[in-house]
């Protein structure tokens, strides 16, 4: 059985992404194109981190379920 990942880190990333997206939405007219590009790049990085975590977690869960079925 593989050890499941800690969800705390991905929760922090999701909260950061949410706050960033709210800021972009509220102030998008105030940013120039370079600032907006930088903020969107940061949003993509945070979203990628969350996606990577969920993909890894799914593999762990499926492997654990498979191992459990083989035991039974």
C-alpha positions as CSV (number, residue, x, y, z in Angstrom):
1,X,0.0,0.0,0.0
2,X,1.3,3.4,-1.0
3,X,1.1,6.3,1.5
4,X,-1.5,9.0,0.4
5,X,-0.3,12.5,-0.1
6,X,-0.8,15.3,2.4
7,X,-3.7,17.4,1.3
8,X,-2.7,20.5,3.3
9,X,-0.3,21.7,0.6
10,X,-2.8,21.4,-2.2
11,X,-5.4,23.2,-0.2
12,X,-3.0,26.2,0.3
13,X,-2.3,26.2,-3.5
14,X,-6.0,26.2,-4.3
15,X,-6.7,29.0,-1.8
16,X,-3.8,31.0,-3.4
17,X,-5.2,30.4,-6.9
18,X,-8.7,31.5,-5.8
19,X,-7.4,34.7,-4.3
20,X,-5.3,35.4,-7.4
21,X,-8.2,34.8,-9.7
22,X,-10.4,37.1,-7.6
23,X,-7.8,39.8,-7.7
24,X,-7.4,39.5,-11.5
25,X,-11.1,39.6,-12.0
26,X,-11.6,42.7,-9.7
27,X,-8.6,44.7,-11.1
28,X,-8.0,43.4,-14.7
29,X,-8.6,46.8,-16.2
30,X,-5.9,48.3,-13.9
31,X,-3.1,46.0,-15.1
32,X,-1.0,46.6,-18.2
33,X,-0.5,43.6,-20.5
34,X,2.9,42.7,-18.9
35,X,1.4,42.6,-15.4
36,X,-1.6,40.6,-16.6
37,X,0.7,38.2,-18.4
38,X,2.7,37.7,-15.2
39,X,-0.4,37.2,-13.1
40,X,-1.9,34.7,-15.5
41,X,1.4,32.9,-15.6
42,X,1.3,32.6,-11.9
43,X,-2.3,31.3,-12.1
44,X,-1.3,28.7,-14.6
45,X,1.6,27.6,-12.3
46,X,-0.7,27.2,-9.3
47,X,-3.3,25.4,-11.4
48,X,-0.6,23.1,-12.7
49,X,0.5,22.3,-9.1
50,X,-3.1,21.4,-8.1
51,X,-3.6,19.3,-11.2
52,X,-0.3,17.5,-10.7
53,X,-1.2,16.7,-7.0
54,X,-4.6,15.3,-8.0
55,X,-3.1,13.2,-10.8
56,X,-0.6,11.7,-8.4
57,X,-3.2,11.1,-5.8
58,X,-5.4,9.3,-8.2
59,X,-2.6,7.0,-9.2
60,X,-1.9,6.2,-5.5
61,X,-5.6,5.5,-4.8
62,X,-5.9,3.2,-7.8
63,X,-2.7,1.4,-6.9
64,X,-4.0,0.9,-3.3
65,X,-7.3,-0.3,-4.5
66,X,-5.7,-2.8,-6.8
67,X,-3.4,-4.0,-4.0
68,X,-6.4,-4.4,-1.7
69,X,-8.3,-6.5,-4.3
70,X,-5.3,-8.8,-4.7
71,X,-5.2,-9.4,-1.0
72,X,-8.9,-10.3,-0.8
